[in-house]
Amino acid sequence: MSFHFKQKTAVSGDSQSSDMVRVWDIVVRIFHWSLVATFAAVWLTSDDFVWLHKILGYGVLVLITVRLVWGFIGGKYARFSEFVKSPGAVISYLNDMRNGRERRYLGHNPAGGAMILALLFALLVTGVTGWMSTTDAYWGIRWVEIAHELSADGCIVLVGAHVLGVIYASRKHGESLAKAMVTGLKQRV
């Protein structure tokens, strides 16, 4: 998509001249795509390159830590207070989706917010149990290994559900959410 002068000025502050608005700040975008790449690399190195798998796993933990901090101090749409909703709100939104009448959100919708929390939690459990398995206290402990493997498999399931949700919402609302996560821009509600 090419940007016209009016759209560029809207990003710099002239909100009256365009229908585009900056939603995802640079920290959120770098975090998102870095996590995608790092998690994919961690998954691919789990059997044959254990040393690289460990280093990349620590990288995932660093990224999660940054995102957790940014969820409290970042911009409007990055803050947990903006997109973390009650279980009732999430269920209501999912029911609206089932009936084809969910509303569009500029930031994350309630289901997307729940997915972010689920992914962060699953990645955190995977990373912590991976780290635990490298320590003297937990090395070779079966429940730690099982928890690590199950949470990693859970991450794959969640990533698949996340991608399907992004495809669904992009088609439903006529916008590319993946492109918005690259440019930071979305059409106003």
Secondary structure, 3 states (H helix, E strand, C coil): CCCCHHHHHHHCCCHHHCCEEECCCHHHHHHHHHHHHHHHHHHHCCCCCHHHHHHHHHHHHHHHHHHHHHHHHCCHHHCHHHHCCCHHHHHHHHHHHHCCCCCCCCCCCHHHHHHHHHHHHHHHHHHHHHHHCCCCCCCCCHHHHHHHHHHHHHHHHHHHHHHHHHHHHHHHHCCCHHHHHHHCEEECC
